[in-house]
Amino acid sequence: MTWAPEDTTAPGTEPGAGPNRYDESGALRTTGPRWRARRLNPPNPLWGSNGVAFGPDGRLYVAQFLAGQISAVDPATGDVDVVVPMDGPVQSPDDLAFGADGSMYIADLVPGRVWRRSPAGEYHLVSDDVTNPNGITCVGDRLFVNEMKPGGRLVELFPDGGDPVVLTDGLALGNAMQLGPDGHLYYPHMLTGQVWRIPPDGGTPEVVAEDVHEPVAVRFDRGGVLHVLSRGVEGIVTRVDLHGGGSRTRVTSGLRGLDNAAFDAENRMFVSSYASGGITELHPDGRTREIVRRGFDGPYGVTVDLGGTVHAADHYRLASPATTDEGEPLGPSPQAGPGGVRTHLLLPFAHGITADGELLHHTSQFGTVRTYDTTTGEVRERARGLSRPLGIAVRPDGALVVAETGAGRVLALGDEDGSGSDSVTVLAEGLDQPTDVVFDAEGRLYVSEERLGAVLRIGVDGGTAVVVDGLGAPQGLTVLGAELFVVETGHRRLRSVRLTTGESRIELEELPVGPPLGVVPRTEPALFADVMPGMARRFAGLATAPDGTLLLSADGEGTVLRLTSRQEDRPEG
């Protein structure tokens, strides 16, 4: 995006005002005497959208893996109601299906559980004897689940008790599956680009289609036509003629990161996106109609380059709030959508981010640090095998400095000998939970300690000094002039610290960060699920723009906030 003159929009008319996932009023309540906040994109109603299925009431039920909740969408109005809350027993729902009696069955991926939610809203654990359960489907009163892992199984489960029955194993990452008109269960192998089928009573699995573009889900329409969704950037759906010679037709929707689909009674196709959330009707000719707008799943880290373009690390991708050169939101498009977010790159998994000229350096809490060249599209791995790396900054000498949260360390990465291979240097260790890092104008390094509730300065000898403490779960850091700013996610506020005097004050309150109001988060799911990535911790990033404004990842509602200083009390340099 390009920075525009300061807007004069009246309070309460921010983009996307209306019920959202964080606040039913939709209002941006953030207030403070020195700063005003403005959304750069409307809130995202869904925390990603994964498995979808129509329920007995005609609503479309949406599993939201990243949120740990399930919502019901009215396809006529787009209204969203939370049905399975994020503080309930289900931790990471990735797919769902309905049984003949109206019960909802849920594949809870990370802890390896399958749940039944009765029509009365009661939860019953069906099984904890599956690993990475993902694809789930009901055939009358029978329940089938497959495992999203190399060498995974396809099993029948018995809600009333009984050991699982293994139909087959050796799945190369199973995912969304369905019973076909021929009475076979159809399922994808995501790693090999194949679609397979097997009789529900067992037998020899059979390959139905090969060389399918990045298959993530198989779905049959009301006429029995097989649709295979692609998880890639083009939003491809492949239709396979199973009644003739296996001919194929492909539709390119432009909906990036498709995840799943469901057909209603009128044979209309509704699709979800793991990358950007939302629900979209996809017509047979590739035209789209938005039902629930798309947007940020997070965002996590945020940065801005020297040209003023805002970049956010959004777990499954690198993306930006999308505006015109005049700073106005873009109109609907498959890439940006009315949610006003443009995907640059599908890139699992991006969490911390910082800009450095034409380069974007980013971390994944699953252990890697990478550099993305925005001019060439090249992605270079800088480090791997780290323990939950998160915040990242560029040192004045060009080295990357990373908060290795899981190991309690702050590291420097750099190609010191010109060999093209980065060395790793420990700058500080023995920390508790370092979360973000930033440098001031003098080259001094600061780190937020989320669990200790403090910001520390790291000396050249690795020693630390407390800059400010008594904070509530501090995460994102940035520096503007002589002031350091920190996001207190536990108290939902922005605090500043005068680096010359140590004076500290609250700048903004009621930030839309963290879980929705009134929700007490459960214990977080594991970072890894078997050999696959599990659930990364959320992160509210903070950055300084070239014009002196601040950027905040409002991960509670799915926006980036621009924070503008009121001119009568602008901080000195």
Long-range contacts (C-beta under 8 A, 24 or more apart in sequence): 1-40, 1-308, 1-309, 1-310, 1-320, 1-321, 1-322, 1-323, 1-327, 2-307, 2-308, 2-309, 2-323, 2-324, 2-325, 2-327, 3-308, 3-327, 3-545, 3-547, 3-549, 4-323, 4-326, 4-327, 4-328, 5-327, 6-564, 7-38, 7-327, 9-38, 14-38, 14-39, 15-39, 15-41, 15-42, 15-329, 15-340, 16-41, 16-42, 16-43, 16-559, 19-45, 19-80, 20-44, 20-45, 20-557, 20-558, 21-45, 21-46, 21-47, 21-67, 21-80, 21-516, 21-556, 21-557, 21-558, 22-512, 22-516, 22-517, 22-556, 22-557, 23-512, 23-516, 23-517, 23-557, 28-512, 28-561, 29-510, 29-512, 30-508, 30-509, 30-510, 30-511, 30-512, 30-561, 31-508, 31-509, 31-510, 32-494, 32-506, 32-507, 32-508, 32-509, 33-566, 33-569, 34-507, 34-565, 34-566, 34-569, 34-571, 35-494, 35-507, 35-508, 35-550, 35-563, 35-564, 35-565, 35-566, 36-563, 36-564, 36-566, 37-508, 37-511, 37-552, 37-561, 37-562, 37-563, 38-561, 38-562, 38-564, 39-554, 39-559, 39-560, 39-561, 39-562, 40-310, 40-321, 40-323, 40-340, 40-559, 40-560, 40-561, 40-562, 41-295, 41-296, 41-321, 41-322, 41-329, 41-339, 41-340, 41-341, 41-558, 41-559, 41-560, 42-293, 42-295, 42-329, 42-338, 42-339, 42-340, 42-559, 43-295, 43-512, 43-557, 43-558, 43-559, 44-276, 44-277, 44-278, 44-293, 44-294, 44-295, 44-296, 44-297, 44-339, 44-341, 44-557, 44-558, 44-559, 45-80, 45-277, 45-278, 45-292, 45-293, 45-295, 46-71, 46-80, 46-277, 46-278, 46-279, 46-292, 47-277, 47-297, 47-558, 48-273, 48-274, 48-275, 48-276, 48-277, 48-297, 48-315, 48-316, 49-259, 49-260, 49-272, 49-273, 49-274, 49-277, 49-278, 49-279, 49-292, 50-93, 50-94, 50-95, 50-259, 50-260, 50-272, 50-274, 51-93, 51-94, 51-95, 51-96, 51-107, 51-136, 51-176, 51-259, 51-260, 51-272, 52-96, 52-260, 52-261, 52-262, 52-270, 52-271, 52-272, 52-279, 53-96, 53-97, 53-98, 53-262, 54-98, 54-262, 54-264, 55-98, 55-102, 55-104, 56-98, 56-102, 56-119, 58-264, 60-262, 60-264, 60-270, 60-279, 60-291, 61-96, 61-98, 61-104, 62-272, 62-279, 63-93, 63-94, 63-95, 63-96, 63-106, 63-107, 64-93, 64-277, 65-92, 65-93, 65-94, 65-109, 65-274, 66-297, 66-298, 66-315, 66-535, 68-92, 68-93, 68-522, 68-525, 69-93, 70-96, 70-104, 70-106, 73-279, 73-291, 73-292, 75-264, 75-268, 75-270, 75-279, 75-281, 75-291, 78-279, 78-290, 78-291, 78-292, 80-292, 84-117, 85-519, 86-515, 86-516, 86-519, 86-521, 86-522, 87-515, 87-519, 87-520, 87-521, 87-522, 88-123, 88-522, 89-115, 89-123, 90-115, 90-123, 91-522, 91-525, 91-535, 92-525, 92-534, 92-535, 94-133, 94-134, 94-148, 95-134, 95-135, 95-136, 95-175, 95-176, 95-260, 96-136, 97-136, 97-137, 97-138, 97-143, 98-138, 99-138, 99-141, 99-143, 99-159, 100-138, 100-140, 100-141, 101-141, 103-159, 105-136, 105-138, 105-143, 105-159, 106-136, 107-133, 107-134, 107-135, 107-136, 107-145, 108-133, 109-133, 109-134, 109-148, 109-529, 109-534, 110-525, 110-526, 110-529, 110-534, 110-535, 111-525, 111-526, 111-529, 112-529, 112-530, 114-143, 114-145, 114-157, 116-159, 124-159, 126-157, 126-158, 126-159, 127-157, 127-164, 129-163, 129-164, 130-155, 130-157, 130-164, 131-529, 131-530, 132-529, 132-530, 132-532, 134-174, 134-175, 134-176, 135-174, 135-175, 135-176, 135-177, 135-187, 136-177, 137-177, 137-178, 137-179, 137-185, 139-179, 139-185, 139-200, 142-200, 144-177, 144-185, 144-200, 146-171, 146-174, 146-175, 146-177, 146-187, 147-171, 147-174, 148-173, 148-174, 148-175, 148-190, 148-532, 149-173, 149-530, 149-531, 149-532, 150-191, 150-531, 154-185, 154-187, 154-198, 156-200, 165-202, 167-198, 167-200, 167-202, 167-203, 168-198, 168-202, 168-205, 175-215, 175-216, 175-217, 176-216, 176-217, 176-218, 176-219, 176-229, 176-259, 176-260, 177-218, 178-218, 178-219, 178-220, 179-220, 180-220, 180-224, 180-226, 180-242, 181-220, 181-224, 181-242, 182-242, 186-218, 186-220, 186-226, 187-218, 188-212, 188-215, 188-216, 188-217, 188-218, 188-228, 189-215, 190-214, 190-215, 190-216, 190-231, 195-226, 195-228, 195-240, 208-240, 208-242, 209-238, 209-240, 209-246, 209-248, 212-238, 213-238, 213-250, 216-258, 216-259, 216-260, 217-258, 217-259, 217-260, 217-261, 219-260, 219-261, 219-262, 219-263, 219-269, 220-263, 221-263, 221-267, 221-269, 222-263, 222-265, 222-267, 223-267, 227-261, 227-269, 229-258, 229-259, 229-260, 229-261, 229-271, 230-258, 231-257, 231-258, 231-259, 231-274, 232-256, 232-257, 232-346, 233-257, 233-343, 233-346, 235-334, 237-261, 237-271, 237-282, 251-282, 251-284, 251-285, 251-286, 252-286, 253-280, 253-282, 253-286, 253-288, 253-334, 254-286, 254-288, 254-333, 254-334, 254-335, 255-280, 255-282, 255-288, 255-334, 256-317, 256-335, 256-343, 256-346, 257-316, 257-317, 257-343, 257-346, 274-316, 275-314, 275-316, 275-317, 275-343, 275-346, 276-314, 276-317, 276-319, 276-337, 276-339, 276-341, 276-343, 277-339, 277-558, 278-337, 278-339, 288-334, 290-332, 290-337, 290-338, 293-337, 293-338, 293-339, 294-337, 294-339, 294-341, 295-337, 295-339, 295-340, 295-341, 295-558, 295-559, 296-341, 296-555, 296-558, 296-559, 296-560, 297-558, 298-538, 298-539, 298-553, 298-555, 298-558, 299-541, 299-553, 299-554, 299-555, 299-558, 299-559, 299-560, 300-350, 300-351, 300-352, 300-353, 300-536, 300-538, 300-539, 300-541, 300-553, 300-555, 301-350, 301-351, 301-352, 301-353, 301-354, 301-362, 301-363, 301-391, 301-392, 301-476, 301-539, 301-541, 301-553, 302-353, 302-476, 302-541, 302-542, 302-543, 302-551, 302-552, 302-553, 302-560, 303-353, 303-354, 303-355, 303-360, 303-541, 303-543, 303-551, 304-355, 304-543, 304-544, 304-545, 304-546, 304-551, 305-355, 305-357, 305-358, 305-360, 306-355, 306-357, 306-546, 308-545, 308-546, 308-547, 310-545, 310-551, 310-560, 311-344, 311-353, 311-355, 311-360, 312-353, 312-541, 312-553, 312-560, 313-350, 313-351, 313-352, 313-353, 313-362, 313-363, 313-541, 314-341, 314-350, 315-348, 315-349, 315-350, 315-351, 315-536, 316-346, 316-347, 316-348, 316-349, 316-350, 317-343, 317-344, 317-345, 317-346, 317-347, 317-350, 318-343, 318-344, 318-345, 318-347, 318-350, 318-353, 318-360, 318-362, 318-372, 319-343, 319-344, 320-344, 321-559, 321-560, 344-374, 345-372, 345-377, 345-379, 347-372, 347-379, 348-533, 349-533, 349-536, 351-390, 351-536, 351-539, 352-389, 352-390, 352-391, 352-392, 352-402, 352-403, 352-436, 352-539, 352-541, 353-392, 353-541, 354-392, 354-393, 354-394, 354-543, 356-394, 356-398, 361-392, 361-394, 361-400, 362-392, 363-389, 363-390, 363-391, 363-392, 363-402, 364-389, 364-536, 365-389, 365-390, 365-405, 365-527, 365-536, 365-537, 366-527, 366-528, 366-533, 366-536, 369-400, 369-402, 369-413, 382-413, 382-422, 383-411, 383-413, 383-422, 383-424, 386-411, 388-527, 388-537, 390-435, 390-436, 390-537, 390-539, 391-434, 391-435, 391-436, 391-437, 391-438, 391-447, 391-448, 391-476, 391-477, 391-539, 392-437, 393-437, 393-438, 393-439, 393-445, 394-439, 395-439, 395-443, 395-445, 396-439, 396-443, 401-427, 401-437, 401-439, 401-445, 402-437, 403-434, 403-435, 403-436, 403-437, 403-447, 403-448, 404-434, 405-433, 405-434, 405-435, 405-450, 405-537, 406-527, 408-432, 408-433, 408-434, 409-434, 410-434, 410-437, 410-445, 410-447, 410-458, 426-462, 427-458, 427-462, 428-458, 428-462, 428-463, 428-464, 429-462, 431-456, 431-464, 435-474, 435-475, 435-539, 436-475, 436-476, 436-477, 436-539, 436-541, 436-542, 437-477, 438-477, 438-478, 438-479, 438-484, 439-479, 440-479, 440-484, 440-499, 441-479, 441-481, 446-477, 446-479, 446-484, 447-477, 448-474, 448-475, 448-476, 448-477, 448-486, 449-474, 450-474, 450-475, 450-489, 453-490, 455-484, 455-486, 455-497, 467-497, 467-499, 467-502, 468-495, 468-497, 468-502, 468-504, 471-495, 475-539, 475-540, 475-541, 475-542, 476-539, 476-540, 476-541, 476-542, 476-543, 476-552, 476-553, 477-542, 478-542, 478-543, 478-544, 478-550, 479-544, 480-544, 480-548, 480-550, 480-571, 481-571, 481-572, 481-573, 482-571, 482-572, 482-573, 483-571, 485-542, 485-550, 486-542, 487-511, 487-513, 487-540, 487-541, 487-542, 487-552, 489-513, 489-514, 489-540, 490-514, 494-542, 494-550, 494-552, 494-563, 496-571, 508-563, 511-540, 511-552, 511-554, 511-556, 511-561, 512-554, 512-556, 512-557, 512-559, 512-561, 513-540, 513-552, 513-553, 513-554, 513-555, 513-556, 514-538, 514-540, 514-555, 514-556, 515-556, 516-556
